[in-house]
């Protein structure tokens, strides 16, 4: 892996100045070939080196191991393409939070990664300020759709357009999860609850959590949706499931202080105040669940491997779909990221596309699902004896994620250059409500007022 470049703070500061002026948004897209002139195929003897940046390399264990194996497989199949894999530059506990500043600093230095894994909440900024290329322009819309159709199994319909903007594909959706409700069936039994009938509503969750805490002394439930570190993908899902949105559909106004969002924050605050949810950070929360110290958790399947390892031979790990609010259907949103290319050289652009195609192939998704727990976006693999059928039968934890994929809605990115301040300000307010006893309505209203001033002018 590459070492962090020196002077990161100064580079990021320069990058932010440039993005405020629109500088990074025009450095790469102007040179992209037109949709009628795709970049040429590589010659068999044409050697190309590219850089692949992924936050999975900042996380030890299954994440790095799985991705190392994938790059090794790609290199064997494409010996003329050399891939240097690296994690984002930065020191955040969650390496995904370093990705944008990392790419900004490298772009200012004149050497952005050729392929990068970037979160869906960064989509607007990734396209309009970082200058990700339209894949339709680089390789042709037909080639992009052929990749989605697959060699054997197509992408799930709800997943295909998550990296699109105004009808053009910029990113190929890569790895993500919907909110999965994991639970400790052993603690359920100790608390006198039926593990075969997990809670279906948030009222039932509150009752089950109270019983677990009272009868076992363990934490009842943890929702990994309510801190700035968790970002807002899962919070968006809770709000949508309660009939609301955090931003208007036309992206012109914020709505996270409306009643549906306030009710979600109030519900979570009540779980903490009642003692059913322990006051823990994101990492502390999922680690406590993995140890068997919490009865239920709403979480991404990216952490599933950690749960499986923690539960093995100690307690019974199970999963179900996310609970509902009274009178509404759940609306799962997606976590995760797409693959983009920032390469300016035609040969590197073609090599980047070859890597993106491989990483989103049936072969790759088989390893990703088995190694990490992410959704295989080519869902036909689950019923394929040569794919994931046997594995999925032995690992029923995948089933809730697959079930929720059909009704999934996109994780919506905030608009403009200040999108991170908008998103993080919202989640700071949610965290203050849930864990610091702040008033739900007034706290979210104050945050929304501040964030509204950061929206781009129409």
C-alpha positions as a printed Julia matrix, in Angstrom:
458×3 Matrix{Float64}:
   0.0     0.0     0.0
   1.13    3.54   -0.63
   2.3     5.71    2.19
   0.39    8.85    3.04
   1.63   11.86    1.1
   3.25   14.6     3.15
   1.51   17.86    3.8
  -2.01   16.42    3.72
  -3.54   19.24    5.73
  -2.23   21.9     3.38
  -3.28   19.92    0.32
  -6.8    19.43    1.59
  -7.07   23.12    2.41
  -6.0    23.96   -1.13
  -8.46   21.41   -2.49
 -11.32   22.93   -0.55
 -10.49   26.35   -1.95
 -10.47   24.94   -5.46
 -13.73   23.07   -5.02
 -15.41   26.21   -3.72
 -14.46   27.8    -7.05
 -15.45   24.74   -9.03
 -11.82   23.97   -9.82
 -11.79   20.23   -9.33
 -15.04   19.81  -11.17
 -13.52   20.76  -14.52
 -10.06   19.29  -14.44
 -10.95   15.83  -15.73
 -14.39   15.77  -17.27
 -13.54   18.15  -20.12
 -11.06   15.67  -21.59
 -13.36   12.66  -21.45
 -14.13   11.07  -24.83
 -17.63   11.47  -26.17
 -20.15    8.65  -25.96
 -19.54    7.96  -29.69
 -15.77    7.66  -29.21
 -15.09    5.17  -26.4
 -11.55    4.6   -25.2
  -9.87    1.8   -27.18
  -9.32   -1.71  -25.91
  -5.88   -2.53  -24.57
  -3.55   -4.45  -26.83
  -2.6    -7.9   -25.43
   0.99   -6.78  -24.86
   0.13   -3.28  -23.59
   1.23   -2.93  -19.97
  -0.66   -0.45  -17.79
  -0.36    0.45  -14.11
  -3.31    1.85  -12.18
  -4.05    2.82   -8.58
  -7.13    1.52   -6.78
  -8.18    3.33   -3.61
 -10.64    1.61   -1.26
 -11.55    2.21    2.36
 -11.72   -1.56    2.8
  -7.91   -1.5     2.95
  -8.17    0.58    6.11
 -10.04   -2.18    7.93
  -8.21   -5.27    9.09
  -9.38   -8.83    8.78
 -12.05   -9.94    6.32
 -12.19   -6.63    4.47
  -8.51   -6.37    3.52
  -8.1   -10.14    3.08
 -11.04  -10.35    0.68
  -9.91   -7.41   -1.4
  -6.33   -8.66   -1.58
  -7.65  -11.95   -2.92
  -9.77  -10.15   -5.51
  -6.84   -8.06   -6.78
  -4.69  -11.19   -6.97
  -7.36  -12.91   -9.07
  -7.68   -9.88  -11.35
  -3.92   -9.75  -11.89
  -3.8   -13.42  -12.85
  -6.53  -12.85  -15.43
  -5.06   -9.53  -16.62
  -1.27   -9.87  -16.33
  -0.71   -6.72  -18.37
  -2.59   -4.55  -15.82
  -0.72   -3.83  -12.59
  -2.9    -2.63   -9.72
  -1.53   -0.74   -6.73
  -4.1    -0.95   -3.95
  -4.17    1.67   -1.24
  -6.33    2.91    1.6
  -7.47    6.56    1.81
  -4.93    8.98    3.23
  -5.91    9.99    6.74
  -6.11    8.8    10.31
  -9.83    8.58   11.03
 -11.04    5.51   12.96
 -13.48    4.93   10.1
 -11.32    5.04    6.93
 -14.37    5.69    4.74
 -14.53    9.2     6.2
 -11.06    9.95    4.78
 -11.89    9.12    1.17
 -13.07   12.51   -0.09
 -10.23   14.51    1.47
  -7.78   11.86    0.29
  -8.87   12.14   -3.33
  -8.97   15.93   -3.11
  -5.39   16.09   -1.89
  -4.15   13.68   -4.56
  -6.03   15.57   -7.29
  -4.39   18.83   -6.23
  -1.04   17.04   -6.39
  -1.91   15.92   -9.93
  -2.24   12.19   -9.23
  -5.74   11.1    -8.25
  -6.35    7.35   -7.99
  -7.49    5.78  -11.24
 -10.29    3.83   -9.56
 -11.85    4.74   -6.23
 -14.55    3.35   -4.01
 -16.72    6.26   -2.88
 -19.85    6.35   -0.75
 -23.31    7.02   -2.13
 -23.69   10.05    0.13
 -20.75   11.6    -1.76
 -22.33   11.11   -5.21
 -23.21   14.72   -6.01
 -19.79   16.0    -4.92
 -17.92   13.12   -6.56
 -19.38   13.97   -9.94
 -19.57   17.74   -9.87
 -16.44   18.62   -7.88
 -14.04   15.67   -7.89
 -14.64   15.15  -11.61
 -15.48   11.45  -11.84
 -15.93   10.43  -15.47
 -19.2     9.33  -17.02
 -18.68    5.66  -17.8
 -21.23    5.98  -20.59
 -18.86    8.5   -22.2
 -15.69    6.49  -21.58
 -16.72    3.02  -22.73
 -20.22    3.51  -24.16
 -23.63    3.1   -22.57
 -24.06   -0.31  -24.21
 -20.89   -1.63  -22.54
 -22.04   -0.29  -19.17
 -25.43   -1.96  -19.5
 -23.81   -5.18  -20.7
 -21.81   -5.24  -17.48
 -24.97   -4.74  -15.45
 -26.6    -7.62  -17.37
 -23.67   -9.83  -16.42
 -22.18  -12.97  -17.87
 -24.8   -15.07  -16.12
 -26.73  -12.96  -13.62
 -27.89   -9.35  -13.88
 -27.77   -6.68  -11.21
 -30.85   -6.28   -9.02
 -33.04   -3.61  -10.68
 -33.0    -1.31   -7.64
 -29.18   -1.37   -7.58
 -28.38   -0.57  -11.21
 -28.93    3.19  -11.15
 -27.56    4.1    -7.72
 -24.41    5.6    -9.3
 -26.31    7.47  -12.03
 -26.78   11.21  -12.44
 -29.27   12.68  -14.9
 -29.47    9.46  -16.87
 -25.73    8.77  -17.19
 -23.8     6.15  -15.23
 -20.82    7.58  -13.38
 -20.34    4.9   -10.76
 -21.01    1.18  -10.77
 -22.69    0.27   -7.46
 -20.27   -2.07   -5.75
 -20.82   -3.04   -2.13
 -23.67   -2.14    0.14
 -26.2    -3.36    2.63
 -29.69   -2.5     3.73
 -30.32   -2.1     7.48
 -30.37   -5.62    8.94
 -31.82   -6.34   12.38
 -29.45   -8.81   14.04
 -30.34  -10.38   17.36
 -28.92  -12.66   20.02
 -31.32  -15.61   20.25
 -29.56  -16.87   23.36
 -30.34  -13.63   25.23
 -33.91  -13.83   23.94
 -34.31  -17.23   25.6
 -32.73  -16.01   28.83
 -35.19  -13.09   28.87
 -38.19  -15.35   28.27
 -38.66  -14.15   24.68
 -39.33  -16.35   21.66
 -36.28  -16.22   19.36
 -38.4   -17.63   16.53
 -40.59  -14.5    16.68
 -38.31  -11.44   16.72
 -39.87   -7.98   17.05
 -41.63   -6.68   13.95
 -42.34   -3.12   15.13
 -40.32   -0.57   17.04
 -42.81   -0.76   19.91
 -42.1    -4.48   20.11
 -38.36   -3.75   19.99
 -38.71   -1.42   22.98
 -40.59   -4.1    24.95
 -38.09   -6.83   24.06
 -35.13   -4.58   24.88
 -36.6    -3.74   28.29
 -37.08   -7.44   29.03
 -33.52   -8.32   28.0
 -32.05   -5.55   30.15
 -34.21   -6.38   33.16
 -33.69  -10.14   33.09
 -30.11  -10.51   31.83
 -28.42   -7.26   32.79
 -27.25   -6.88   29.2
 -27.97   -4.04   26.8
 -31.3    -4.35   25.07
 -30.81   -2.81   21.63
 -28.38   -0.59   19.73
 -29.29    1.34   16.56
 -26.16    2.1    14.56
 -27.92    4.99   12.83
 -27.73    7.84   15.26
 -24.19    9.27   15.35
 -22.12   11.35   12.95
 -19.67    8.46   12.64
 -22.46    6.27   11.3
 -23.25    8.85    8.6
 -26.92    9.11    7.66
 -27.78    6.15    5.44
 -29.58    4.21    8.16
 -31.12    7.33    9.7
 -32.57    8.12    6.28
 -34.08    4.64    6.24
 -35.72    5.12    9.63
 -37.15    8.48    8.61
 -38.43    7.15    5.28
 -39.96    4.19    7.11
 -41.83    6.65    9.29
 -43.22    8.43    6.25
 -40.71   11.27    6.03
 -37.57   12.43    4.27
 -34.44   14.29    5.34
 -34.4    16.36    2.13
 -37.18   17.27   -0.28
 -37.44   15.22   -3.45
 -36.45   18.24   -5.59
 -33.35   18.71   -3.36
 -34.23   22.38   -2.78
 -35.02   22.23    0.95
 -34.19   20.19    4.04
 -36.91   18.31    5.89
 -35.12   16.55    8.74
 -36.9    18.71   11.34
 -40.32   17.54   10.14
 -42.39   15.34   12.44
 -41.35   11.94   11.0
 -37.67   12.61   11.68
 -38.38   14.15   15.09
 -40.38   11.06   16.03
 -37.51    8.78   15.04
 -35.06   10.73   17.2
 -37.56   10.77   20.07
 -38.06    7.0    19.82
 -34.31    6.4    19.99
 -33.93    8.87   22.86
 -36.55    6.97   24.83
 -34.59    3.73   24.37
 -31.52    5.37   25.87
 -33.37    7.12   28.7
 -35.11    3.88   29.67
 -31.78    2.09   29.96
 -32.52   -0.27   27.07
 -29.84    1.25   24.81
 -26.37    1.73   26.32
 -24.54    4.98   25.58
 -21.84    3.69   23.22
 -19.97    4.9    20.17
 -20.52    3.15   16.87
 -17.51    0.87   17.27
 -18.27    0.19   20.92
 -21.84   -0.69   19.96
 -21.08   -3.3    17.34
 -18.21   -4.74   19.38
 -20.5    -5.11   22.41
 -23.07   -6.92   20.29
 -20.35   -9.21   18.9
 -19.34  -10.1    22.47
 -22.92  -11.03   23.31
 -23.48   -8.0    25.55
 -26.43   -6.51   23.6
 -29.6    -8.3    22.53
 -30.37   -6.57   19.2
 -28.68   -4.26   16.75
 -29.71   -2.49   13.54
 -26.59   -2.64   11.43
 -25.02   -2.96    7.99
 -24.07   -6.45    6.89
 -20.51   -5.15    6.43
 -20.07   -5.98   10.12
 -21.64   -9.42    9.76
 -18.29  -11.2     9.7
 -17.43   -9.61   13.05
 -20.73  -10.85   14.5
 -20.29  -14.37   13.14
 -16.79  -14.58   14.61
 -17.93  -13.21   17.97
 -20.91  -15.55   18.24
 -19.19  -18.74   17.12
 -19.57  -21.47   19.75
 -20.77  -18.85   22.28
 -24.24  -17.63   21.37
 -26.91  -17.93   18.7
 -26.73  -15.14   16.08
 -29.81  -14.54   13.95
 -31.13  -11.8    11.67
 -34.41  -10.44   10.38
 -35.72   -7.51    8.38
 -35.84   -4.06    9.93
 -38.82   -3.35   12.22
 -41.64   -1.05   11.18
 -43.37    1.96   12.62
 -47.08    1.58   13.31
 -49.14    1.81   10.15
 -46.21    2.15    7.73
 -44.09   -0.2     5.63
 -40.33   -0.23    6.14
 -38.27    1.58    3.51
 -34.74    0.19    3.51
 -32.03    2.45    2.11
 -28.57    1.35    1.07
 -25.23    1.89    2.67
 -22.0     1.43    0.82
 -20.27    2.69   -2.28
 -19.81    2.71   -6.04
 -16.67    2.41   -8.13
 -15.59    5.5   -10.1
 -12.69    6.33  -12.35
 -10.67    9.54  -12.31
  -8.04    8.4   -14.83
  -7.16   10.9   -17.59
  -4.96    8.67  -19.76
  -7.01    6.55  -22.22
  -5.06    3.37  -21.47
  -5.55    3.84  -17.74
  -9.23    4.59  -18.35
  -9.64    1.29  -20.2
  -7.66   -0.59  -17.53
  -9.81    1.06  -14.87
 -12.96   -0.15  -16.6
 -11.56   -3.68  -16.77
 -10.95   -3.58  -13.01
 -14.43   -2.2   -12.32
 -15.98   -4.95  -14.46
 -14.03   -7.64  -12.61
 -14.83   -6.3    -9.14
 -18.56   -6.31   -9.98
 -18.55   -9.74  -11.66
 -20.22  -12.93  -10.49
 -16.84  -14.26   -9.43
 -16.08  -11.22   -7.3
 -19.5   -11.02   -5.66
 -19.25  -14.66   -4.63
 -16.07  -13.88   -2.69
 -17.38  -10.57   -1.32
 -20.57  -12.11    0.05
 -18.76  -15.07    1.6
 -15.83  -13.08    2.94
 -17.51   -9.92    4.22
 -21.29  -10.36    4.19
 -22.16   -7.61    1.72
 -25.12   -8.12   -0.57
 -24.3    -9.92   -3.83
 -25.87   -7.4    -6.2
 -26.16  -10.18   -8.77
 -28.84  -11.85   -6.69
 -29.18  -14.9    -8.97
 -25.97  -16.18   -7.38
 -27.95  -17.06   -4.26
 -29.8   -19.84   -6.11
 -26.83  -21.05   -8.15
 -25.22  -24.33   -6.94
 -21.97  -23.11   -8.49
 -22.38  -19.73   -6.8
 -23.78  -18.95   -3.37
 -26.62  -21.48   -2.99
 -24.88  -23.87   -0.62
 -23.25  -21.03    1.28
 -26.48  -19.06    1.63
 -28.33  -22.14    2.89
 -25.73  -22.48    5.61
 -25.77  -18.73    6.26
 -29.38  -17.57    6.62
 -28.16  -14.15    7.78
 -28.13  -13.09    4.11
 -31.88  -13.63    3.65
 -33.17  -10.36    5.25
 -30.85   -8.28    3.07
 -32.0   -10.03   -0.09
 -35.63   -9.66    0.96
 -35.25   -5.92    1.47
 -33.47   -5.3    -1.82
 -36.71   -5.23   -3.81
 -38.2    -2.35   -1.81
 -34.93   -0.46   -1.33
 -34.68    3.27   -1.98
 -31.41    5.16   -2.59
 -29.3     6.76    0.11
 -29.66   10.39   -0.94
 -26.57   12.58   -1.1
 -26.8    16.15    0.17
 -26.26   18.87   -2.46
 -23.45   21.34   -3.02
 -19.89   21.86   -1.84
 -21.04   22.01    1.8
 -22.77   18.64    1.71
 -20.62   17.16    4.47
 -21.39   20.07    6.81
 -25.09   19.63    6.07
 -25.02   15.88    6.66
 -22.78   16.03    9.71
 -24.74   18.92   11.24
 -27.91   16.89   10.95
 -26.3    13.84   12.54
 -24.68   15.91   15.3
 -28.18   17.09   16.19
 -29.57   13.56   16.12
 -26.74   12.36   18.34
 -27.37   15.21   20.8
 -31.02   14.23   21.01
 -30.44   10.51   21.44
 -27.41   10.45   23.71
 -27.35   13.88   25.37
 -31.07   14.32   26.18
 -31.49   17.36   23.91
 -35.04   18.31   22.98
 -35.87   16.51   19.7
 -37.95   19.17   17.95
 -36.01   22.33   18.81
 -32.61   20.67   18.33
 -33.42   19.39   14.86
 -35.05   22.7    13.92
 -31.95   24.64   14.94
 -29.7    22.26   12.98
 -31.93   22.47    9.93
 -31.88   26.27   10.03
 -28.08   26.27   10.1
 -27.85   23.65    7.35
 -30.34   25.47    5.1
 -27.92   28.38    4.9
 -25.36   25.97    3.42
 -27.55   24.77    0.56
 -26.44   25.87   -2.91
 -28.43   28.73   -4.37
 -30.76   27.81   -7.19
